[in-house]
Amino acid sequence: MEKKFEELRKRCEDMAALGSAGALLGWDQNTYMPSGGAEARGKTLAVISELAHHQLTCKETGALIADLHDWAQAKGHDSFEGSFLRALKRSYDQEVKIPAELVKELSLATTAAFEAWHKARAASDFAMFAPHLEKVAELNLRKAEALGFKNSPYDALLDLYDAGMAREKLDAIFAELTAGLKPVIKAINERADKVSNAPFKGDFAPETQLKLSLEIAKALGYDLTRGRQDLSAHPFSSGISSPDDARITTRALRDWLPACVYASIHETGHALYEQGFPKEFAFTPLAGAASLGMHESQSRFWENLIGRSRPFAAWALPLYRKHFPGKFDSCTPEDIYRAANRSEASLIRVEADEVTYNLHIALRYEIETQLLDGSLKVKDAPELWNAKMQEYLGVKPAKDSEGILQDVHWGFGMIGYFPSYTVGNLISAQLHAAARKDLPGMDGLIAKGDFAPILAWLRAKVHTQGAKYKPEELLQRAIGEELSVAPFVNYIKTKYSELYGFKA
Amino acid sequence: MEKKFEELRKRCEDMAALGSAGALLGWDQNTYMPSGGAEARGKTLAVISELAHHQLTCKETGALIADLHDWAQAKGHDSFEGSFLRALKRSYDQEVKIPAELVKELSLATTAAFEAWHKARAASDFAMFAPHLEKVAELNLRKAEALGFKNSPYDALLDLYDAGMAREKLDAIFAELTAGLKPVIKAINERADKVSNAPFKGDFAPETQLKLSLEIAKALGYDLTRGRQDLSAHPFSSGISSPDDARITTRALRDWLPACVYASIHETGHALYEQGFPKEFAFTPLAGAASLGMHESQSRFWENLIGRSRPFAAWALPLYRKHFPGKFDSCTPEDIYRAANRSEASLIRVEADEVTYNLHIALRYEIETQLLDGSLKVKDAPELWNAKMQEYLGVKPAKDSEGILQDVHWGFGMIGYFPSYTVGNLISAQLHAAARKDLPGMDGLIAKGDFAPILAWLRAKVHTQGAKYKPEELLQRAIGEELSVAPFVNYIKTKYSELYGFKA
């Protein structure tokens, strides 16, 4: 069996190498690739992912998994071998279930949908995208049927991104979340001018923004011998070969400093997770996140719970002053804290603040679940979108490009992905509350820029587990809790009632 | 058969995608990769090249090649299908002949040799490297035996880098070359102070050097929508996905402008070749150079034959002035021409000028052929090296780090690679002489920076052929000549006798 395990391990190394090559090809595509290389790059990426798919789903891999499963589980649930087989089998089971023909149809439909989405958004014309969204929904339904599910086809899709997640849970989560947040948003809306973000507006040289954000990332614990920061149109992080090569990108807007600083902190949060996987997990199925939601919890933890806290503002102000002499002379730490936390209902998800963000997700969740179960027709989706924006946030898109056409996800063929953003936000608040208990002097640590104990806490609780456990089990092991809404809503209520001066 | 050809084509696309991924992984390793990623990168690269090797040598590929060979050749020697099969079969035949066991031994020995070479060079202690060089020679001999040869095992190795090349030809080439160049070197040596390179010495900001060299590259015809220039310790070019993504790197020394400018022109020459492959060759075995020698001819053509010509100096001087205001005020175009052509026998190959360069190769050729046929013992190699340096160039290394330990090639396990540098130099002079006949106003074109007709000539004669023909056939088709020494020696004699004022 040991010999068979070595054989399987070698196969996983091959998959990991292909995954690493694919990650680098993607990173380069969004950073340094000359524009003329785009078509060839698309083809190369398709081949690499096809080869990886083949390595995973071929009968040799399947036979080894079947042969080794019981032997590995007998080593113990927490053992390297047991977790290795469990994580691998999960991907294997998912991928073998989808027929090659459907994979191909999805790939072709997605390429067409992505192109149509691009044009539709530019023209702000939903009708151009509608037939593609129909096709995407239809193929995702077939995919769900191929994968299998107990209650709802949507569950099968959710499970791809967040193992164990289900519509039943999410219905309850979004109901509680929406009920908890709507009064807060209303109260803030009535006191809009109580909090100003003026300190962050001005003329900030982009090169200096990059230096500043890199200094912050380093202070948080980002190891630049195993990572780097580059510019890209849309910030992202990429575990090119985690834990030893985990990169981030950011962007910089000359007139709005937080775009760079907070994108950078967000992506650093992702990269810290990847850098925290144990070295011995490298090139195995365990060198990954427990789920997309868990990954997002790490970015949100640093971006919002830490990065928009009062002690963080106190620590960061001298840095802002150092990099932008004169610009922050008349600011107090409290001014910075308030500027980092102005909340305003707006149309665009990626620009939304932590109070309103999850309601953007809630309406996407409602639309995509209804599209999948057939209770909503594609042609009626923009109307529902706009009505929900009005209901949840009190704003209404004037055109579809700033409404239903704003996100690429459906154009990428992904249904069931959006909820992981909200799950991440919820977990980040749960982890934060638990960390505060374990580290009573946390505010003091943050105020002096000593982030190491906080990172060490995340490392111990989350990062070093890699993909050993499903997110639910990981959360239970880490802090003894189930996924819950209350810590997040409490955090928002406490913070914003004080900031805006209302009774929560 | 058409269907089988499509099947084979798909297999070649997979290999090309793996090749492209490997190229990007290598490019990144030498440009942006964080240092901590090195070990994982080595592993990833090994897996990717193993997968590519498997795709090429597996029995399915072999069967398709066997089935299609006659059908494809019947389409005509020059046809796409005929050339495709010929090029693929050449690589296939080479790779299947080497037993997996030997591939593995070579890989292990090379890893060890490379590490030993690094340490030996740092310590300038040949004894540390000697046992590894013995092993490399032994394994290369076994490789040659596996590949098969008519006259000399060295021929089998040569053929890997330069199809059709043989020791018999090279013996004659180096004899003629050495005889032709030695008197020139002697004459220059006696008039060393006749030519000054002082204009290129000074304090040149590296960022500005990069801008200048990129402007030159663009002027030569380098398409930056399908390429880019970055910094690396050792300049290189990489066809990441030719013809649509062909990149170069360069380096910059603050006190010596030509290090950047001429490295950049050299690599641009390589990249222009890759950008010139027909679009329909992409992802096929035809998207490659005819040989390493042919590739080198393109870099040398632009670097030396064009870039160190009198009209080029006249065109470049205003650019130097624009980028470095004040620094070239008192220079004439003739000063620049002379500065770009100071020749001086020196110890280090990569810093050698066009007069002395091939003698560095001649002595490496002598040593590696003798190591392979057993007439030279590894322990006696440094002595022969030093004696030959004295004989050919009149200089003698004080230590092995600036002698036999200077180059990485043997440490990389490569024997038979060096001659392609000289072959490239010879071809560049032949192409140049032919181009001058076809383009009578070539000097005038260069002087006004109109390089397009010269590039178009190379495109038509060489680039658009990709890997359709062996180098000998390509040269014959392009200019109706065999590989020959005379054009190069004549070029050197004419140019340097005038520059240094002696009778050639």
Interface residues (C-beta under 8 A of the other chain):
Chain A: E13 D14 A16 A17 L18 S20 A21 G22 L24 L25 D28 Y32 M33 P34 S35 G36 G37 E39 A40 R41 K43 T44 A46 V47 I48 E50 L51 D223 L224 T225 R226 G227 R228 D230 I240 S241 D244 D245 R247 A282 F283
Chain B: E13 D14 A16 A17 L18 S20 A21 G22 L24 L25 D28 Y32 M33 P34 S35 G36 G37 E39 A40 R41 K43 T44 A46 V47 I48 E50 L51 D223 L224 T225 R226 G227 R228 D230 I240 S241 D244 D245 R247 A282 F283
